[in-house]
Amino acid sequence: MIGPRHRLFYSGDTGYSKNFARIGETYGPFDLTFIKIGAYGPGDNWLNVHMTPEDAVRVHLDVRGKRMLPVHWATFNMAHHDWDEPIKRARAAAEKNNVELVTPTVGEKVVAGNSFSSTNWWERVN
């Protein structure tokens, strides 16, 4: 989504592809990316439709995102992993790659151009 002041990227359900770099070259950089991180694996049968959290961070970098808001996790239990595993793995991959994660609680407002103070709110849920 390209507006007069901000650019936003939404991944949808997808696996990793080198085409994300082309999106970044053509339409980036993006102020905020919304990238799915959950409902992956085990095995290779999920890779074309549900990428891993590490691949999600790679997509964020490929599309030239400034901040990443992980989506598609902790809502429905339809995967072979714990509900909070995706965000833990995404947080680790983001830290390793110097990516700023935006992690709002349910219903919390995020404005693309404004600063946001993220917390690890999922650690208080278990």
C-alpha positions as CSV (number, residue, x, y, z in Angstrom):
1,M,0.0,0.0,0.0
2,I,1.5,3.3,-1.1
3,G,0.0,6.4,0.4
4,P,0.9,10.1,0.3
5,R,3.0,9.8,3.4
6,H,3.7,6.1,4.1
7,R,4.4,2.8,2.4
8,L,3.1,-0.4,4.0
9,F,3.7,-4.0,2.9
10,Y,1.5,-7.0,3.8
11,S,2.8,-10.4,3.0
12,G,-0.4,-12.5,3.1
13,D,-0.1,-16.3,3.3
14,T,3.1,-17.2,1.4
15,G,6.3,-19.0,1.4
16,Y,9.7,-17.3,1.0
17,S,10.6,-16.3,-2.6
18,K,13.4,-14.3,-4.1
19,N,10.7,-12.2,-5.7
20,F,10.4,-10.2,-2.5
21,A,13.7,-8.5,-3.3
22,R,12.2,-7.4,-6.6
23,I,9.2,-5.9,-4.7
24,G,11.7,-4.0,-2.5
25,E,13.6,-2.7,-5.4
26,T,10.5,-1.6,-7.3
27,Y,8.2,-0.3,-4.5
28,G,10.4,0.0,-1.3
29,P,11.4,1.1,1.1
30,F,8.4,0.4,3.3
31,D,7.8,2.3,6.5
32,L,6.0,-0.7,8.1
33,T,5.7,-4.4,7.0
34,F,3.1,-6.8,8.2
35,I,4.6,-10.2,7.7
36,K,3.1,-13.6,8.7
37,I,5.2,-15.7,11.1
38,G,3.0,-18.6,12.2
39,A,1.5,-21.9,11.3
40,Y,4.6,-23.4,9.7
41,G,6.0,-26.9,9.5
42,P,7.0,-29.5,10.3
43,G,8.5,-30.7,7.0
44,D,8.7,-29.1,3.6
45,N,5.0,-29.4,2.8
46,W,4.3,-26.0,4.4
47,L,7.1,-24.0,2.9
48,N,5.2,-22.7,-0.2
49,V,2.3,-21.2,1.9
50,H,3.6,-20.6,5.4
51,M,7.1,-19.4,5.9
52,T,9.1,-19.7,9.1
53,P,9.7,-16.7,11.4
54,E,13.3,-16.5,10.2
55,D,12.1,-16.4,6.5
56,A,9.7,-13.6,7.6
57,V,12.6,-11.5,8.8
58,R,14.4,-12.2,5.5
59,V,11.3,-11.0,3.6
60,H,11.2,-7.8,5.7
61,L,14.9,-7.2,4.7
62,D,14.2,-8.0,1.1
63,V,11.3,-5.6,0.7
64,R,13.4,-2.9,2.5
65,G,11.2,-2.5,5.5
66,K,12.0,-0.1,8.3
67,R,9.8,-1.7,11.0
68,M,8.2,-5.1,11.0
69,L,4.9,-6.0,12.6
70,P,4.5,-9.9,12.8
71,V,1.1,-11.2,12.0
72,H,-0.7,-14.6,11.6
73,W,0.3,-16.0,15.0
74,A,-1.3,-16.6,18.4
75,T,-4.9,-16.5,17.1
76,F,-5.9,-20.0,16.1
77,N,-4.2,-23.2,17.1
78,M,-3.8,-24.8,13.7
79,A,-0.1,-25.5,13.7
80,H,2.4,-28.0,15.0
81,H,4.1,-25.5,17.3
82,D,3.3,-23.7,20.6
83,W,1.3,-20.5,20.1
84,D,4.2,-18.3,21.2
85,E,7.0,-20.1,19.3
86,P,6.7,-17.9,16.2
87,I,7.1,-14.6,18.0
88,K,10.0,-16.0,20.1
89,R,11.8,-17.1,16.9
90,A,10.9,-13.9,15.1
91,R,12.3,-11.8,18.0
92,A,15.6,-13.8,17.9
93,A,15.9,-13.5,14.1
94,A,15.0,-9.8,14.2
95,E,17.6,-9.1,16.9
96,K,20.3,-11.0,14.9
97,N,19.5,-8.9,11.8
98,N,19.0,-5.5,13.6
99,V,15.3,-5.4,12.6
100,E,12.9,-3.4,14.7
101,L,9.8,-5.5,15.6
102,V,6.5,-3.7,16.5
103,T,4.6,-6.0,18.9
104,P,1.3,-4.4,19.9
105,T,-1.1,-6.1,22.2
106,V,-4.5,-7.1,20.8
107,G,-6.3,-3.9,19.9
108,E,-3.4,-1.6,20.5
109,K,-3.0,1.2,17.9
110,V,0.1,1.5,15.7
111,V,0.7,4.6,13.5
112,A,3.2,4.1,10.6
113,G,5.2,7.2,11.2
114,N,5.1,7.4,14.9
115,S,7.5,5.7,17.4
116,F,6.2,2.6,19.2
117,S,7.3,1.1,22.4
118,S,7.1,-2.7,22.0
119,T,6.9,-5.1,24.8
120,N,7.2,-8.9,25.0
121,W,3.6,-9.1,26.2
122,W,3.3,-12.8,25.3
123,E,5.7,-13.7,28.1
124,R,3.0,-12.6,30.6
125,V,0.2,-14.7,29.1
126,N,1.5,-18.2,29.8
